[in-house]
Amino acid sequence: MQQHTYALEHWEDRSGHRLSWKFGYRGTTAEFGRIEVVYPKSRHGDRHVTEVSGDSVPATSFTGWAYGRKPSLLLGQLSVGGAGIRLKRNRWAQTRAGRALRMQVAGREYRYLATSRRHRDRALIRDGVEIRTRRHGSGGRKKATFTVLGPADATDLALAAVMCGVNTRNLTRGGAVRAFLNRSLNWLEIFQ
């Protein structure tokens, strides 16, 4: 089985007002050229948008309820090449495999799941292809590393890249509990 590894470097643009700050990952791969992840690309009220663009990857975006700088899976909407993609997940499942985010893109079934208890390790899986994503480092040395197993194409890489700009803590039970507590505390602030 063929295996490739790609790394995207973290970047920040903190110019202007803090609501206009941008963050993300960017880099160049031999097969797919330039790839850039931007979050939040735009804000629509309490919803943030993460976008992926590049030389050969399809324009991909994820919109969801704002959780920090990234959109969350809550009320999430995915778009690949301008087509809306339906997202499904079982938020009550007890295992990481059961909590996986499921989607169908270009006639192919995908699962995006946590591969460890930490929020940094994820995997995008479809028949014959797996892309393992690991976000690591701190400060100016942050990176997103993609380990590709199998014959992946530009759509596979775009999906894995856009999810680096999405808060996916809800894919683990512990992350879901923390997200629930944070949302509850935020709602309590509204009523004070």
RAFENQUI-V868743 format. One record per residue. N is the residue number from 1. RES is the residue in three letters. SS is DSSP state (H for helix, E for strand, C for the rest). PHI is phi as a letter, one per 40 degrees, with the letter a starting at -180 (999 if undefined). OMEGA is omega in degrees with one decimal (* if undefined). Layout:
n & res & ss & phi & omega
N & RES & SS & PHI & OMEGA
N & RES & SS & PHI & OMEGA
This chain:
n & res & ss & phi & omega
1 & MET & C & 999 & -179.4
2 & GLN & C & c & -179.2
3 & GLN & E & b & 176.6
4 & HIS & E & b & 176.0
5 & THR & E & b & 177.7
6 & TYR & E & b & 177.4
7 & ALA & E & b & 174.1
8 & LEU & E & b & -179.1
9 & GLU & E & c & 176.7
10 & HIS & E & c & 176.0
11 & TRP & E & b & 178.9
12 & GLU & E & a & 172.3
13 & ASP & E & b & -177.4
14 & ARG & C & b & 178.2
15 & SER & C & c & 178.7
16 & GLY & C & g & -180.0
17 & HIS & C & c & -175.4
18 & ARG & H & c & 177.7
19 & LEU & H & c & 177.9
20 & SER & H & b & 177.8
21 & TRP & C & c & 178.8
22 & LYS & E & b & 179.4
23 & PHE & E & b & 175.4
24 & GLY & E & i & 179.7
25 & TYR & E & b & 175.8
26 & ARG & E & a & 179.2
27 & GLY & E & i & -179.2
28 & THR & E & b & 176.7
29 & THR & E & b & -178.6
30 & ALA & C & c & -174.6
31 & GLU & C & c & -170.6
32 & PHE & C & b & 178.5
33 & GLY & E & g & -176.5
34 & ARG & E & c & 176.0
35 & ILE & E & b & 178.1
36 & GLU & E & b & 175.7
37 & VAL & E & b & -179.9
38 & VAL & E & b & 174.8
39 & TYR & E & a & -22.0
40 & PRO & E & c & 177.6
41 & LYS & E & c & 175.2
42 & SER & E & a & 178.4
43 & ARG & E & b & 175.6
44 & HIS & E & b & -176.4
45 & GLY & C & g & 179.7
46 & ASP & C & c & -179.3
47 & ARG & E & b & 177.2
48 & HIS & E & b & -179.8
49 & VAL & E & b & 171.1
50 & THR & E & b & -177.2
51 & GLU & E & b & 173.8
52 & VAL & E & b & 175.5
53 & SER & E & b & 179.5
54 & GLY & E & i & -176.8
55 & ASP & C & c & -175.9
56 & SER & C & b & 178.7
57 & VAL & C & c & 178.0
58 & PRO & C & c & 176.5
59 & ALA & C & c & -175.0
60 & THR & E & b & 178.3
61 & SER & E & b & 176.5
62 & PHE & E & b & 178.7
63 & THR & E & b & 179.1
64 & GLY & E & a & 178.6
65 & TRP & E & d & -176.7
66 & ALA & E & c & 174.4
67 & TYR & E & b & -171.9
68 & GLY & C & g & -179.6
69 & ARG & C & c & -173.6
70 & LYS & E & b & 169.2
71 & PRO & E & c & 177.2
72 & SER & E & b & 178.2
73 & LEU & C & c & 179.5
74 & LEU & C & c & -177.6
75 & LEU & C & f & -176.5
76 & GLY & C & c & 175.6
77 & GLN & E & b & -179.4
78 & LEU & E & b & 176.8
79 & SER & E & b & 177.8
80 & VAL & E & b & -179.4
81 & GLY & C & g & 179.3
82 & GLY & C & g & -179.9
83 & ALA & E & c & 176.9
84 & GLY & E & c & -177.3
85 & ILE & E & b & 179.3
86 & ARG & C & c & 179.6
87 & LEU & E & b & 177.7
88 & LYS & E & b & 172.0
89 & ARG & C & a & 178.1
90 & ASN & C & b & -175.9
91 & ARG & C & c & -179.6
92 & TRP & C & c & -179.1
93 & ALA & C & c & -177.1
94 & GLN & C & c & -177.9
95 & THR & C & b & 177.7
96 & ARG & C & c & 178.4
97 & ALA & C & c & 179.4
98 & GLY & C & c & -178.8
99 & ARG & C & c & -175.4
100 & ALA & C & d & 174.2
101 & LEU & E & c & -177.6
102 & ARG & E & b & -179.1
103 & MET & E & a & 176.0
104 & GLN & E & b & -177.6
105 & VAL & E & b & 178.1
106 & ALA & C & f & 177.2
107 & GLY & C & g & -179.4
108 & ARG & E & b & 178.6
109 & GLU & E & c & 178.3
110 & TYR & E & b & 168.6
111 & ARG & E & b & 175.9
112 & TYR & E & b & -172.2
113 & LEU & E & b & 174.7
114 & ALA & E & c & 178.8
115 & THR & C & b & 174.8
116 & SER & C & a & 179.8
117 & ARG & C & c & 178.9
118 & ARG & C & c & -177.3
119 & HIS & C & c & -175.6
120 & ARG & C & c & -174.4
121 & ASP & E & b & -177.9
122 & ARG & E & b & 176.5
123 & ALA & E & a & 172.7
124 & LEU & E & b & -173.4
125 & ILE & E & b & 167.7
126 & ARG & E & b & -176.7
127 & ASP & C & d & 176.2
128 & GLY & C & g & -177.6
129 & VAL & E & b & 172.7
130 & GLU & E & b & 175.3
131 & ILE & E & b & 178.6
132 & ARG & E & c & -177.7
133 & THR & E & b & 176.6
134 & ARG & E & b & 174.0
135 & ARG & E & b & -175.4
136 & HIS & E & a & -179.4
137 & GLY & C & g & 178.2
138 & SER & C & a & 179.8
139 & GLY & H & g & -178.6
140 & GLY & H & c & -178.8
141 & ARG & H & b & 179.3
142 & LYS & C & c & 178.9
143 & LYS & E & a & 167.6
144 & ALA & E & b & -178.9
145 & THR & E & b & 179.4
146 & PHE & E & b & 173.5
147 & THR & E & b & -174.0
148 & VAL & E & b & 176.6
149 & LEU & E & b & 179.9
150 & GLY & C & h & -176.7
151 & PRO & C & c & -178.7
152 & ALA & C & c & 175.8
153 & ASP & C & b & -175.7
154 & ALA & H & c & 178.9
155 & THR & H & c & 177.8
156 & ASP & H & d & -178.2
157 & LEU & H & c & 178.1
158 & ALA & H & c & 178.4
159 & LEU & H & c & 178.9
160 & ALA & H & c & -178.3
161 & ALA & H & c & -178.3
162 & VAL & H & c & -179.3
163 & MET & H & c & 173.3
164 & CYS & C & c & 179.4
165 & GLY & C & b & -180.0
166 & VAL & E & b & 175.8
167 & ASN & E & c & -175.2
168 & THR & C & b & -180.0
169 & ARG & H & d & -178.2
170 & ASN & H & c & 178.2
171 & LEU & H & c & 171.9
172 & THR & C & b & 179.3
173 & ARG & H & c & -179.7
174 & GLY & H & c & 177.8
175 & GLY & H & c & 178.9
176 & ALA & H & c & 178.2
177 & VAL & H & c & 178.6
178 & ARG & H & c & 179.2
179 & ALA & H & c & 178.3
180 & PHE & H & c & 180.0
181 & LEU & H & c & 178.6
182 & ASN & H & c & 178.5
183 & ARG & H & c & 179.4
184 & SER & H & c & 178.9
185 & LEU & H & c & 176.9
186 & ASN & H & c & 178.6
187 & TRP & H & c & 178.3
188 & LEU & H & c & 177.9
189 & GLU & H & c & -178.9
190 & ILE & H & c & -174.2
191 & PHE & C & c & 178.9
192 & GLN & C & c & *
